[in-house]
Amino acid sequence: MEPIQRVTPPTLDVLVALVESASPMWGLQIIKDSGRNPGTVYPILERLESLGWLTSDWPAEPERSGPRRHYYELTAEGRKAAVKLLLERAGSRVRSSDRGAVLGGAQA
């Protein structure tokens, strides 16, 4: 797993959404939870996957109609690194919505 070279507020928002989830999340769910646009979120997810922070999958969902969902999940190492990064940045991070609850309950 490689470190993130450029950590932006949108990257932090995506990481918070992923850390808050105990199960894989599909792209639109991450977009809604992070409060960011698809054009911002999907490149971040691609970058995190290429760095080894998360994995993705297109599982078959026969009980569901419509297009297949692309699911994303932090790896064990990615989760630890994300929590550590979020805790380090928590003091300087400013966001319109309160996302601090995950940081208070997260363990590095």
Backbone bond lengths (Angstrom), bond angles and torsions (degrees), N, CA, C in turn:
res aa  C-N    CA-C-N  psi(-1)  N-CA   C-N-CA  omega(-1)  CA-C   N-CA-C  phi
1 M - - - 1.446 - - 1.524 108.73 -
2 E 1.304 115.34 132.56 1.464 121.30 -179.28 1.529 110.19 -100.53
3 P 1.341 117.24 151.59 1.470 119.49 177.17 1.524 111.06 -72.82
4 I 1.315 115.48 156.71 1.462 121.21 174.96 1.524 107.03 -78.70
5 Q 1.317 116.64 125.57 1.464 120.72 -177.60 1.524 112.56 -78.31
6 R 1.335 116.20 -38.09 1.469 120.16 -177.37 1.521 108.59 -126.55
7 V 1.318 116.36 109.57 1.464 121.27 -179.52 1.526 108.32 -99.94
8 T 1.324 115.79 114.03 1.460 122.12 -179.25 1.528 109.43 -108.26
9 P 1.331 118.15 163.33 1.467 119.63 175.02 1.537 112.87 -54.92
10 P 1.344 119.87 -41.36 1.464 118.02 176.80 1.532 112.91 -62.58
11 T 1.332 117.16 -36.30 1.468 120.11 177.08 1.518 110.04 -62.48
12 L 1.312 116.94 -43.10 1.464 120.79 178.20 1.526 110.89 -62.56
13 D 1.329 117.38 -40.64 1.467 120.79 179.14 1.525 111.43 -62.87
14 V 1.331 116.79 -41.17 1.469 120.89 178.22 1.526 109.58 -66.04
15 L 1.322 117.60 -42.30 1.462 120.51 178.86 1.525 111.57 -63.12
16 V 1.321 117.54 -40.11 1.467 120.42 177.47 1.523 109.80 -60.29
17 A 1.324 117.37 -46.55 1.467 120.83 179.45 1.522 110.88 -58.88
18 L 1.326 117.33 -42.82 1.465 121.07 -179.45 1.525 111.90 -69.53
19 V 1.326 117.66 -40.39 1.467 121.33 -179.99 1.525 110.62 -66.65
20 E 1.318 116.98 -37.31 1.470 120.93 -179.37 1.521 112.48 -65.67
21 S 1.313 117.34 -23.32 1.458 121.20 -175.91 1.524 111.11 -91.57
22 A 1.326 116.03 131.51 1.464 121.37 177.46 1.521 111.80 -87.30
23 S 1.325 117.02 -6.31 1.464 120.75 -178.33 1.528 109.27 -135.02
24 P 1.338 117.26 167.49 1.470 119.30 178.61 1.528 111.40 -56.56
25 M 1.322 115.56 145.59 1.467 121.58 -179.66 1.517 109.15 -117.68
26 W 1.318 116.70 144.17 1.458 118.92 175.00 1.516 108.52 -90.17
27 G 1.333 115.38 159.01 1.458 121.80 -171.61 1.514 115.46 -51.08
28 L 1.335 117.79 -48.50 1.464 120.58 -177.92 1.527 111.37 -63.56
29 Q 1.313 116.59 -33.55 1.464 121.26 177.46 1.536 109.66 -64.31
30 I 1.314 117.07 -41.99 1.467 121.22 178.34 1.527 110.11 -65.56
31 I 1.321 116.69 -40.27 1.467 121.37 177.95 1.524 110.01 -60.00
32 K 1.322 116.89 -48.15 1.470 120.76 -179.86 1.522 111.45 -64.14
33 D 1.337 117.10 -46.29 1.462 120.61 -176.84 1.528 112.92 -68.86
34 S 1.322 116.88 -32.12 1.467 119.95 -178.76 1.527 112.28 -84.37
35 G 1.338 116.68 -20.47 1.456 120.14 -177.71 1.521 113.18 74.65
36 R 1.315 116.84 17.15 1.468 121.86 -178.22 1.522 110.92 -109.35
37 N 1.323 116.45 161.79 1.463 122.66 -179.13 1.526 111.24 -78.28
38 P 1.345 117.10 153.27 1.469 120.40 178.19 1.528 113.03 -56.06
39 G 1.329 117.15 -37.31 1.458 120.89 -179.79 1.517 113.39 -66.56
40 T 1.315 116.40 -16.10 1.460 122.08 175.84 1.520 110.59 -96.13
41 V 1.332 116.54 -43.81 1.467 121.76 -173.10 1.525 112.92 -69.13
42 Y 1.329 117.81 -48.39 1.465 119.23 -174.53 1.531 113.49 -62.32
43 P 1.339 119.91 -41.26 1.474 118.00 174.82 1.534 112.87 -62.64
44 I 1.334 117.08 -34.80 1.466 120.50 177.35 1.524 109.55 -65.02
45 L 1.328 117.14 -44.51 1.467 120.61 178.75 1.528 111.00 -61.48
46 E 1.321 116.87 -41.93 1.472 120.60 178.15 1.527 110.92 -62.39
47 R 1.332 115.88 -42.16 1.473 120.15 179.76 1.525 110.59 -65.60
48 L 1.344 117.46 -44.32 1.463 120.86 179.40 1.526 111.22 -62.46
49 E 1.324 116.15 -37.81 1.465 119.23 178.49 1.532 110.57 -68.16
50 S 1.322 117.47 -42.16 1.472 120.15 -179.70 1.530 111.49 -65.71
51 L 1.331 117.34 -26.87 1.465 121.75 177.87 1.525 112.48 -84.94
52 G 1.332 117.23 -7.73 1.460 121.13 179.02 1.518 114.89 88.67
53 W 1.341 117.32 11.92 1.461 121.11 -179.90 1.522 112.08 -78.73
54 L 1.310 117.16 -28.55 1.461 120.05 -178.98 1.516 110.82 -144.00
55 T 1.321 114.03 165.55 1.463 121.65 174.87 1.520 107.31 -120.28
56 S 1.323 115.34 160.54 1.462 119.10 177.76 1.516 109.27 -135.85
57 D 1.332 114.93 159.82 1.459 120.68 -176.99 1.523 109.03 -154.03
58 W 1.324 115.22 152.05 1.462 123.19 174.54 1.535 107.34 -115.60
59 P 1.322 119.40 71.74 1.467 119.40 -175.34 1.528 112.18 -68.99
60 A 1.328 114.61 151.56 1.467 119.86 174.79 1.524 108.01 -74.90
61 E 1.315 116.20 133.87 1.465 122.04 178.18 1.525 107.91 -127.78
62 P 1.337 116.99 77.45 1.469 119.75 -174.62 1.530 113.96 -61.40
63 E 1.327 117.86 -26.42 1.467 121.12 -178.82 1.525 112.34 -77.54
64 R 1.317 117.05 -7.85 1.456 122.20 -175.26 1.524 110.14 -112.95
65 S 1.325 116.08 136.45 1.464 119.63 174.82 1.527 108.75 -95.29
66 G 1.306 116.30 162.59 1.456 120.52 179.63 1.510 111.53 100.70
67 P 1.322 115.91 -176.96 1.464 119.89 -178.03 1.530 111.73 -66.43
68 R 1.319 114.83 152.46 1.467 119.47 177.93 1.523 109.99 -67.21
69 R 1.312 114.94 148.02 1.459 121.10 178.97 1.525 109.79 -96.30
70 H 1.311 115.18 140.42 1.460 121.77 176.83 1.527 106.62 -96.37
71 Y 1.331 116.79 115.49 1.459 122.03 -176.63 1.525 111.29 -99.06
72 Y 1.324 115.41 145.11 1.462 122.81 -179.66 1.523 108.86 -127.97
73 E 1.350 115.29 143.80 1.461 120.02 178.38 1.522 109.22 -149.64
74 L 1.326 115.98 135.86 1.458 120.11 176.13 1.524 109.56 -65.74
75 T 1.334 116.91 141.34 1.458 120.65 171.78 1.531 107.07 -72.71
76 A 1.326 117.50 169.71 1.468 120.20 178.20 1.532 110.08 -59.81
77 E 1.330 116.35 -45.57 1.465 120.08 177.83 1.523 111.38 -66.62
78 G 1.327 116.27 -39.06 1.457 121.11 178.93 1.517 111.93 -62.96
79 R 1.332 116.11 -40.16 1.473 120.45 178.58 1.524 110.09 -63.37
80 K 1.329 116.99 -46.30 1.474 120.36 179.21 1.529 111.08 -60.87
81 A 1.321 115.72 -45.42 1.466 119.93 -179.63 1.526 111.26 -65.45
82 A 1.334 116.71 -39.11 1.466 120.80 179.80 1.523 110.86 -64.95
83 V 1.323 116.65 -45.24 1.468 120.25 179.30 1.524 109.76 -61.92
84 K 1.330 116.49 -44.47 1.470 120.31 179.15 1.527 110.78 -60.24
85 L 1.322 116.46 -46.91 1.465 121.19 179.70 1.527 111.36 -61.70
86 L 1.324 116.71 -44.42 1.466 120.61 -179.50 1.523 111.36 -64.64
87 L 1.320 116.85 -39.54 1.463 119.73 178.20 1.530 110.96 -66.53
88 E 1.335 116.67 -39.05 1.468 120.46 177.96 1.524 111.51 -64.12
89 R 1.326 116.10 -37.28 1.465 121.10 -176.08 1.530 113.52 -90.80
90 A 1.322 117.77 -7.20 1.470 121.29 -173.26 1.522 112.58 -57.19
91 G 1.300 117.82 -38.64 1.456 120.57 -177.96 1.517 113.74 -68.01
92 S 1.333 116.77 -31.95 1.460 119.74 -176.22 1.518 113.20 -101.66
93 R 1.303 117.08 -2.69 1.462 120.88 -174.66 1.525 110.93 -83.22
94 V 1.308 116.31 128.52 1.456 122.04 177.48 1.520 107.56 -120.95
95 R 1.335 115.70 130.44 1.455 120.71 -178.74 1.517 108.47 -145.99
96 S 1.308 116.96 154.21 1.458 120.14 -176.94 1.522 112.21 -69.96
97 S 1.316 118.28 -31.95 1.462 119.99 178.51 1.518 109.42 -107.09
98 D 1.328 116.52 155.39 1.457 120.77 -178.03 1.514 109.79 -83.05
99 R 1.335 116.97 111.88 1.461 122.41 178.61 1.529 109.98 -113.49
100 G 1.318 118.25 13.76 1.455 121.58 -174.88 1.508 115.51 -70.03
101 A 1.327 118.40 -17.03 1.461 120.59 -176.84 1.518 111.65 -59.88
102 V 1.310 117.32 -40.81 1.463 119.86 -178.76 1.524 110.94 -65.56
103 L 1.310 117.02 -34.09 1.450 120.16 -178.38 1.518 111.43 -72.27
104 G 1.311 116.99 -32.86 1.453 120.26 178.36 1.511 112.50 -69.15
105 G 1.334 117.31 -30.66 1.457 120.84 -177.61 1.508 114.01 -100.71
106 A 1.328 117.81 -5.11 1.467 120.50 -176.92 1.513 110.37 -82.89
107 Q 1.320 114.48 149.73 1.453 120.53 176.88 1.509 108.93 -121.93
108 A 1.307 116.32 134.92 1.477 120.33 179.45 1.503 110.80 -83.65
